[in-house]
């Protein structure tokens, strides 16, 4: 009955309105267990920040899609590192960690930065030292047999594809040099030639690649983020993110996951946003800050989401990404470019988590639909 009532309240352009009040939990992708965990916390009276941390922590433990938590997305050296962020939409405080080594609890480390420092972002091994000094377990090897096997297979394929450009060797492993630097060393790949595949293309693990210089190594299982928003019983809003970044990234790379305004943003006066996709592109546009500010100016969540995605697509027509927008009254919507996007929602009117699907149509004019099979059983 609740689902039928929800469908009756679909607004123009596919926005959905929450029946009842709070709490509300929204997350990128069908990370159902993470949303359930956050919902239980918020429904039990926990503040929004704690519920977000609980939900994202669950995803880290479950290693959602292999792109959250330890054991996934090896970099060029085969190492897994963690990016995470949490934002309190009441105080506008933010805590984040980036390229964090040896500590698996990314979102908890971000919360420690927010609550126990006057900083916003800590990075690299020093972020790890801080997290461990504050009681988080470590040092821990964040790699797994699966991530190591993926990295070995990539090395055997002459380190293709990768995120390098305008360097030599173009079709091999490093060391890399500028094209105008003559060196006999660059002719020698780190891998034997008989291990190369036809055309130098990596064909495994459903990673998308093209022959163009701006090839993107993006799919839901190779380059993704959990971005979650919670409105608690008192109407307070918080957002959080966690990711192990892009597979085969250059060591030291930081995506949009820990960048406030890009992967997530929240303001109690307006609402919240979460994002996922090609963080190297998306962080140049701060789409979540844009969405929240657009809603502040009166745009409906769906219009605000489409506007933010369209701004990126006009400059980067081949980019892959998605956002959800959540207004403080519970109306939520999504928009995407380059792929089909799903996001998960739990509200008081729902029996359990429901998953909504956004299809990119007619160059950023997405249609938002609720999957007929997306209502999950009671837990």
PyMOL commands that set and color helices and strands:
alter all, ss='L'
color gray80, all
select helices_A, chain A and resi 2-8+12-14+32-43+48-62+64-66+106-116+124-133+145-156+184-187+193-195+198-200+279-282+287-296+301-315
alter helices_A, ss='H'
color red, helices_A
select strands_A, chain A and resi 24-28+82-88+94-100+121-123+167-168+177-178+226-231+237-243+264-267+271-277+321-327+332-337+341-347+354-359+367-375
alter strands_A, ss='S'
color yellow, strands_A
deselect
rebuild
show_as cartoon
